[in-house]
Amino acid sequence: MKQVLIKDLYRNTESFIDKKVELSGWIRTIRDSKTFGFIELNDGSFFKSVQIVFDDKLENYKDIAKLPISSSVKVEGDFIHTPQAKQPFEIKATVIAIEGTSNVDYPLQKKRHTFEYLRTIAHLRPRTNTFSAVFRVRSIAAYAMHKFFNEKGFVYVHSPIITGSDTEGAGEMFRVTSLDLNKLPKNEEGKTDDTKDFFGKETNLTVSGQLSAESFALAFRNVYTFGPTFRAENSNTARHAAEFWMIEPEVAFAELPDIMDLAEEMVKYVIGYVLEQAPEEMDFFNSFVEKGLLDRLNNAYTADFGRVTYTEAIELLKKSGENFAYPVEWGLDLQTEHERYLCEKVYQKPVFVTDYPKEIKAFYMRLNEDDKTVAATDLLVPGIGELIGGSQREEREEVLAAKIKELGMNEEDYWWYLELRKYGGTKHSGYGLGFERLIMYLTGMTNIRDVIPFPRTPGNADF
Amino acid sequence: MKQVLIKDLYRNTESFIDKKVELSGWIRTIRDSKTFGFIELNDGSFFKSVQIVFDDKLENYKDIAKLPISSSVKVEGDFIHTPQAKQPFEIKATVIAIEGTSNVDYPLQKKRHTFEYLRTIAHLRPRTNTFSAVFRVRSIAAYAMHKFFNEKGFVYVHSPIITGSDTEGAGEMFRVTSLDLNKLPKNEEGKTDDTKDFFGKETNLTVSGQLSAESFALAFRNVYTFGPTFRAENSNTARHAAEFWMIEPEVAFAELPDIMDLAEEMVKYVIGYVLEQAPEEMDFFNSFVEKGLLDRLNNAYTADFGRVTYTEAIELLKKSGENFAYPVEWGLDLQTEHERYLCEKVYQKPVFVTDYPKEIKAFYMRLNEDDKTVAATDLLVPGIGELIGGSQREEREEVLAAKIKELGMNEEDYWWYLELRKYGGTKHSGYGLGFERLIMYLTGMTNIRDVIPFPRTPGNADF
């Protein structure tokens, strides 16, 4: 008999009435009396479990009854429709075969565990309600992202992970090497001879796929990347990880407002898709992780996102009367407290801040007519702060070349990036979305370590 | 006026008849007489270009007429339906605005370039017919993959890129470090003090997400990874890259034949999807890259894949009468020449070889009853050889622990992997597909450097 998934039992309940079914799964709870017992069985296909009723007509009744939780079993039985009961159906087992008997010291006993503790057993935590919900939503959101861009005809680009250049011109990067750190080859100056390394030079882990994406946008018009990026920053906060995934769309012939429209549509699309595809998980988050989550997301889904210039935002902050920890002054970057004040208190919905001072933004952002600001935007969302950062790119070869020189960047690294302006350059714009930030936004989880399967942070690369 | 994409003009031609349109793109070719001219304009949304007709009624006629190829323009004009002509429509321009004037030394002049040369301008090559087709097919195949697994309810897992362990127990790995290679901290033994590194220990780039995927399969039942993997192997062949993307599904409660069925269904799904979504590109490959490509793919799409044991395959090879460069002997691994003989000459279609000698396969593969072979499979396909490698995993804790010990692997690294067997372990199986191999299979391209946007190989991490 072909096995059924518990998801199908819930989604297509009617079609199973009075049928025999076979399924497999793991025991979440088990209790028994002398002659019958109940198993709450979960097979990972669905957030909810199914109740298995078994009795001493099973020849292995006693063995089953004493199975530790998390043991895996194969069940054959009758599907019993119970529309009046709390659970709409249950399975009356005719055969239960033991697949794997768990050990009695299984760490996930039926009690509350702290998220901190669960991080130490990251290989087991997806079996808990919270993490099963988080990682299913993560998967659904990733699919929504691909689906959104595919429907719009965007080409998905796998930008390189190992890179010889530093996109931001400022990031702290991880070195990638095949050299033996205990037998480093030296050059004439007594320094490490990078020419002996695998790629013949120093290479690092990418901090962004943007420059590659720009190259492809000038061939395919609409492209996006979705891949891992890295920061070797020693910041032990709830919002930073050394390894995280980014989505970076890049659009030729687009100006800043065009990609703001795109970003708004994308965020709404993903919210809508996740609410539709994972209602059980989202209800769970709303009840147990962040009260009001669904209201917050529905608000973002239906509202027109706000739009305000940086200069106006500074004025709003100055006259707010709030006692901020960090100073508010034109020319200084916005801190999370400022960002959250703007979207949570002033706008009470997601808001784009645009046209930041050129000094606090990256070299590739397009200089505005005022010569003081660049065509950049950050999308600020309640509960998170910055979710997206984007800009129109500097397409004027001479302006870009001057900027690279002015910042003392290594011009040789950017020969090809400059050539994109020389050969068929055009207006183009794009943005980056930190995928983990989005998952935190969608689930209400507050620590980035709890939305990544196996997080990498300073001092931690376990599993 | 909202801009239209050239893809829409081709796919929904009827709806544009007698309409005014606005579009942007890059000039592929341009020719003119004194009073009128033709531009072949491509906007990246579609494999084909559109013909723009312009004449000296344009006030900037002379400027337009002398634009170098690859210049970008915005065109407004009338859509002229020409069903009798070679091209089913053209645009009669009323306005042409210059977006970006290209330089006359644009490297992609209208002549054939070698793939070797085009690798040196990887930032421009997606603008050529061949690479526009390759990278669009790559994008479509990636989407097909996500769509396939999504439809089957698989959870997409982002397995970690930076890792403290070595899945295969044998790979040559890249070291990841935040230490300054010119100021390495030393421990008491005078060696590099890895505890001072970012993660407090030595870390490397992953060679596979499988172990992580197993952890998640034992929570979600059906999962897959799709992410970059790395090999620091110094092999300069047409089939190896230091950085490539892998798809690794992992299925709980599945035995070897189950995942062979899954792999066969997946390969057919992707072939079908690409043929349907990229007919122009696939025709191009069939005409200009590999004659017979479409026959080969249609054959794979319709045939039942062959299935043969390694032991039988060795017999077939021995009695083949072929003069192989490498020896054929039970216990030796199959070489590409053997693999291709089996699928191209014997079966003339994709074939799964199963049950390899345990000595030549990885530690995690399940030992068969015969104590000599493991429940492993490779899928061999014409033109490529090995496309997929998979196995049933060793779920018996004591057998697995003994194997890890026997191979002298670092047991401490695998505590959590062993715990997956201790707590609710169950039969499970999975496989890995090298995504670039699949793209080579789908396009007929023969060098892996030509199916990766910016390839990383020994001595090369340009762009």
HADDOCK unambig.tbl for C-alpha pairs under 7 A between the chains (distance, minus, plus):
assign (segid A and resid 26 and name CA) (segid B and resid 424 and name CA) 6.74 0.50 0.50
assign (segid A and resid 43 and name CA) (segid B and resid 220 and name CA) 6.73 0.50 0.50
assign (segid A and resid 43 and name CA) (segid B and resid 221 and name CA) 6.32 0.50 0.50
assign (segid A and resid 44 and name CA) (segid B and resid 219 and name CA) 5.40 0.50 0.50
assign (segid A and resid 44 and name CA) (segid B and resid 220 and name CA) 3.63 0.50 0.50
assign (segid A and resid 44 and name CA) (segid B and resid 221 and name CA) 5.27 0.50 0.50
assign (segid A and resid 45 and name CA) (segid B and resid 220 and name CA) 5.75 0.50 0.50
assign (segid A and resid 45 and name CA) (segid B and resid 221 and name CA) 6.51 0.50 0.50
assign (segid A and resid 70 and name CA) (segid B and resid 423 and name CA) 6.29 0.50 0.50
assign (segid A and resid 70 and name CA) (segid B and resid 424 and name CA) 4.92 0.50 0.50
assign (segid A and resid 71 and name CA) (segid B and resid 423 and name CA) 6.76 0.50 0.50
assign (segid A and resid 71 and name CA) (segid B and resid 424 and name CA) 4.27 0.50 0.50
assign (segid A and resid 72 and name CA) (segid B and resid 424 and name CA) 5.25 0.50 0.50
assign (segid A and resid 72 and name CA) (segid B and resid 425 and name CA) 6.88 0.50 0.50
assign (segid A and resid 72 and name CA) (segid B and resid 426 and name CA) 6.46 0.50 0.50
assign (segid A and resid 99 and name CA) (segid B and resid 426 and name CA) 5.75 0.50 0.50
assign (segid A and resid 100 and name CA) (segid B and resid 424 and name CA) 5.52 0.50 0.50
assign (segid A and resid 100 and name CA) (segid B and resid 425 and name CA) 5.26 0.50 0.50
assign (segid A and resid 100 and name CA) (segid B and resid 426 and name CA) 5.36 0.50 0.50
assign (segid A and resid 101 and name CA) (segid B and resid 424 and name CA) 6.10 0.50 0.50
assign (segid A and resid 102 and name CA) (segid B and resid 422 and name CA) 5.82 0.50 0.50
assign (segid A and resid 102 and name CA) (segid B and resid 423 and name CA) 4.35 0.50 0.50
assign (segid A and resid 102 and name CA) (segid B and resid 424 and name CA) 4.71 0.50 0.50
assign (segid A and resid 103 and name CA) (segid B and resid 422 and name CA) 6.06 0.50 0.50
assign (segid A and resid 103 and name CA) (segid B and resid 423 and name CA) 5.73 0.50 0.50
assign (segid A and resid 106 and name CA) (segid B and resid 423 and name CA) 6.22 0.50 0.50
assign (segid A and resid 123 and name CA) (segid B and resid 215 and name CA) 5.46 0.50 0.50
assign (segid A and resid 123 and name CA) (segid B and resid 416 and name CA) 6.66 0.50 0.50
assign (segid A and resid 126 and name CA) (segid B and resid 216 and name CA) 6.75 0.50 0.50
assign (segid A and resid 126 and name CA) (segid B and resid 219 and name CA) 5.85 0.50 0.50
assign (segid A and resid 127 and name CA) (segid B and resid 219 and name CA) 5.02 0.50 0.50
assign (segid A and resid 136 and name CA) (segid B and resid 155 and name CA) 6.32 0.50 0.50
assign (segid A and resid 139 and name CA) (segid B and resid 155 and name CA) 5.67 0.50 0.50
assign (segid A and resid 139 and name CA) (segid B and resid 156 and name CA) 4.89 0.50 0.50
assign (segid A and resid 139 and name CA) (segid B and resid 157 and name CA) 6.74 0.50 0.50
assign (segid A and resid 155 and name CA) (segid B and resid 136 and name CA) 6.32 0.50 0.50
assign (segid A and resid 155 and name CA) (segid B and resid 139 and name CA) 5.67 0.50 0.50
assign (segid A and resid 156 and name CA) (segid B and resid 139 and name CA) 4.88 0.50 0.50
assign (segid A and resid 157 and name CA) (segid B and resid 139 and name CA) 6.74 0.50 0.50
assign (segid A and resid 158 and name CA) (segid B and resid 453 and name CA) 6.79 0.50 0.50
assign (segid A and resid 159 and name CA) (segid B and resid 453 and name CA) 6.75 0.50 0.50
assign (segid A and resid 160 and name CA) (segid B and resid 454 and name CA) 6.17 0.50 0.50
assign (segid A and resid 163 and name CA) (segid B and resid 461 and name CA) 6.21 0.50 0.50
assign (segid A and resid 164 and name CA) (segid B and resid 461 and name CA) 6.12 0.50 0.50
assign (segid A and resid 164 and name CA) (segid B and resid 462 and name CA) 6.60 0.50 0.50
assign (segid A and resid 174 and name CA) (segid B and resid 176 and name CA) 6.25 0.50 0.50
assign (segid A and resid 174 and name CA) (segid B and resid 177 and name CA) 5.56 0.50 0.50
assign (segid A and resid 174 and name CA) (segid B and resid 178 and name CA) 5.08 0.50 0.50
assign (segid A and resid 175 and name CA) (segid B and resid 176 and name CA) 5.72 0.50 0.50
assign (segid A and resid 175 and name CA) (segid B and resid 177 and name CA) 5.28 0.50 0.50
assign (segid A and resid 175 and name CA) (segid B and resid 178 and name CA) 6.03 0.50 0.50
assign (segid A and resid 176 and name CA) (segid B and resid 174 and name CA) 6.24 0.50 0.50
assign (segid A and resid 176 and name CA) (segid B and resid 175 and name CA) 5.72 0.50 0.50
assign (segid A and resid 176 and name CA) (segid B and resid 176 and name CA) 4.87 0.50 0.50
assign (segid A and resid 176 and name CA) (segid B and resid 177 and name CA) 6.71 0.50 0.50
assign (segid A and resid 177 and name CA) (segid B and resid 174 and name CA) 5.57 0.50 0.50
assign (segid A and resid 177 and name CA) (segid B and resid 175 and name CA) 5.27 0.50 0.50
assign (segid A and resid 177 and name CA) (segid B and resid 176 and name CA) 6.70 0.50 0.50
assign (segid A and resid 178 and name CA) (segid B and resid 174 and name CA) 5.10 0.50 0.50
assign (segid A and resid 178 and name CA) (segid B and resid 175 and name CA) 6.02 0.50 0.50
assign (segid A and resid 178 and name CA) (segid B and resid 232 and name CA) 6.61 0.50 0.50
assign (segid A and resid 181 and name CA) (segid B and resid 192 and name CA) 6.51 0.50 0.50
assign (segid A and resid 182 and name CA) (segid B and resid 191 and name CA) 5.99 0.50 0.50
assign (segid A and resid 182 and name CA) (segid B and resid 192 and name CA) 6.01 0.50 0.50
assign (segid A and resid 191 and name CA) (segid B and resid 182 and name CA) 5.97 0.50 0.50
assign (segid A and resid 192 and name CA) (segid B and resid 181 and name CA) 6.51 0.50 0.50
assign (segid A and resid 192 and name CA) (segid B and resid 182 and name CA) 6.00 0.50 0.50
assign (segid A and resid 198 and name CA) (segid B and resid 458 and name CA) 5.67 0.50 0.50
assign (segid A and resid 198 and name CA) (segid B and resid 459 and name CA) 5.99 0.50 0.50
assign (segid A and resid 199 and name CA) (segid B and resid 458 and name CA) 5.33 0.50 0.50
assign (segid A and resid 199 and name CA) (segid B and resid 459 and name CA) 3.79 0.50 0.50
assign (segid A and resid 199 and name CA) (segid B and resid 460 and name CA) 5.09 0.50 0.50
assign (segid A and resid 199 and name CA) (segid B and resid 461 and name CA) 5.87 0.50 0.50
assign (segid A and resid 200 and name CA) (segid B and resid 459 and name CA) 4.87 0.50 0.50
assign (segid A and resid 215 and name CA) (segid B and resid 123 and name CA) 5.45 0.50 0.50
assign (segid A and resid 216 and name CA) (segid B and resid 126 and name CA) 6.75 0.50 0.50
assign (segid A and resid 219 and name CA) (segid B and resid 44 and name CA) 5.40 0.50 0.50
assign (segid A and resid 219 and name CA) (segid B and resid 126 and name CA) 5.85 0.50 0.50
assign (segid A and resid 219 and name CA) (segid B and resid 127 and name CA) 5.03 0.50 0.50
assign (segid A and resid 220 and name CA) (segid B and resid 43 and name CA) 6.73 0.50 0.50
assign (segid A and resid 220 and name CA) (segid B and resid 44 and name CA) 3.63 0.50 0.50
assign (segid A and resid 220 and name CA) (segid B and resid 45 and name CA) 5.76 0.50 0.50
assign (segid A and resid 221 and name CA) (segid B and resid 43 and name CA) 6.28 0.50 0.50
assign (segid A and resid 221 and name CA) (segid B and resid 44 and name CA) 5.24 0.50 0.50
assign (segid A and resid 221 and name CA) (segid B and resid 45 and name CA) 6.51 0.50 0.50
assign (segid A and resid 232 and name CA) (segid B and resid 178 and name CA) 6.58 0.50 0.50
assign (segid A and resid 416 and name CA) (segid B and resid 123 and name CA) 6.65 0.50 0.50
assign (segid A and resid 422 and name CA) (segid B and resid 102 and name CA) 5.83 0.50 0.50
assign (segid A and resid 422 and name CA) (segid B and resid 103 and name CA) 6.07 0.50 0.50
assign (segid A and resid 423 and name CA) (segid B and resid 70 and name CA) 6.28 0.50 0.50
assign (segid A and resid 423 and name CA) (segid B and resid 71 and name CA) 6.77 0.50 0.50
assign (segid A and resid 423 and name CA) (segid B and resid 102 and name CA) 4.34 0.50 0.50
assign (segid A and resid 423 and name CA) (segid B and resid 103 and name CA) 5.72 0.50 0.50
assign (segid A and resid 423 and name CA) (segid B and resid 106 and name CA) 6.20 0.50 0.50
assign (segid A and resid 424 and name CA) (segid B and resid 26 and name CA) 6.75 0.50 0.50
assign (segid A and resid 424 and name CA) (segid B and resid 70 and name CA) 4.91 0.50 0.50
assign (segid A and resid 424 and name CA) (segid B and resid 71 and name CA) 4.29 0.50 0.50
assign (segid A and resid 424 and name CA) (segid B and resid 72 and name CA) 5.26 0.50 0.50
assign (segid A and resid 424 and name CA) (segid B and resid 100 and name CA) 5.53 0.50 0.50
assign (segid A and resid 424 and name CA) (segid B and resid 101 and name CA) 6.10 0.50 0.50
assign (segid A and resid 424 and name CA) (segid B and resid 102 and name CA) 4.71 0.50 0.50
assign (segid A and resid 425 and name CA) (segid B and resid 72 and name CA) 6.86 0.50 0.50
assign (segid A and resid 425 and name CA) (segid B and resid 100 and name CA) 5.27 0.50 0.50
assign (segid A and resid 426 and name CA) (segid B and resid 72 and name CA) 6.43 0.50 0.50
assign (segid A and resid 426 and name CA) (segid B and resid 99 and name CA) 5.74 0.50 0.50
assign (segid A and resid 426 and name CA) (segid B and resid 100 and name CA) 5.35 0.50 0.50
assign (segid A and resid 453 and name CA) (segid B and resid 158 and name CA) 6.79 0.50 0.50
assign (segid A and resid 453 and name CA) (segid B and resid 159 and name CA) 6.73 0.50 0.50
assign (segid A and resid 454 and name CA) (segid B and resid 160 and name CA) 6.17 0.50 0.50
assign (segid A and resid 458 and name CA) (segid B and resid 198 and name CA) 5.67 0.50 0.50
assign (segid A and resid 458 and name CA) (segid B and resid 199 and name CA) 5.33 0.50 0.50
assign (segid A and resid 459 and name CA) (segid B and resid 198 and name CA) 6.00 0.50 0.50
assign (segid A and resid 459 and name CA) (segid B and resid 199 and name CA) 3.80 0.50 0.50
assign (segid A and resid 459 and name CA) (segid B and resid 200 and name CA) 4.86 0.50 0.50
assign (segid A and resid 460 and name CA) (segid B and resid 199 and name CA) 5.09 0.50 0.50
assign (segid A and resid 461 and name CA) (segid B and resid 163 and name CA) 6.22 0.50 0.50
assign (segid A and resid 461 and name CA) (segid B and resid 164 and name CA) 6.10 0.50 0.50
assign (segid A and resid 461 and name CA) (segid B and resid 199 and name CA) 5.86 0.50 0.50
assign (segid A and resid 462 and name CA) (segid B and resid 164 and name CA) 6.57 0.50 0.50
